[in-house]
Amino acid sequence: MPREITTADAPKPFSRYAQGIAIDPGARIVHVAGQVGARLDGTIAASPEEQHELCWANVLAILAAEGMDYTSIVDAHVYITDRAHIALYRETRDRMLKGHRTAATLLIVAGLAHPDLVAEVSVVAAK
């Protein structure tokens, strides 16, 4: 079972994420490719709120296909195109992951693969 690593010898997280996560031997590991704010039909949501929601919903759907859920996520890499969306990202992440803490990286980028995309999330999960 993945477990959180916490130490006073490194800075505390700035929001709801873990300093580190350890995966014990024998765990099955799944890497989920970057998921964006696209619906099943491939259309891109117009609002940043819906895009952020869809990023996480798509990640969770892929994990469910492997018998995993949000509690299996050990690391998340998130890319957003607007610094003003940091609070939106954090609120959406915390709601979709129900407070589950993962190791995480957040990057503000100049753009994503399609000019209408504002967010992308990839994760590593273990069970």
LINBELGI-V238839 format. One record per run of one state. SS is the DSSP state (hx for helix, st for strand, lp for the rest). FROM is the first residue (numbers start at 1). TO is the last residue. If there is no record, write none. Layout:
SS;FROM;TO + SS;FROM;TO
//
This chain:
lp;1;2 + st;3;5 + lp;6;19 + st;20;22 + lp;23;28 + st;29;36 + lp;37;37 + st;38;38 + lp;39;43 + st;44;44 + lp;45;47 + hx;48;65 + lp;66;69 + hx;70;72 + st;73;80 + lp;81;82 + hx;83;96 + lp;97;102 + st;103;108 + lp;109;118 + st;119;126 + lp;127;127
//
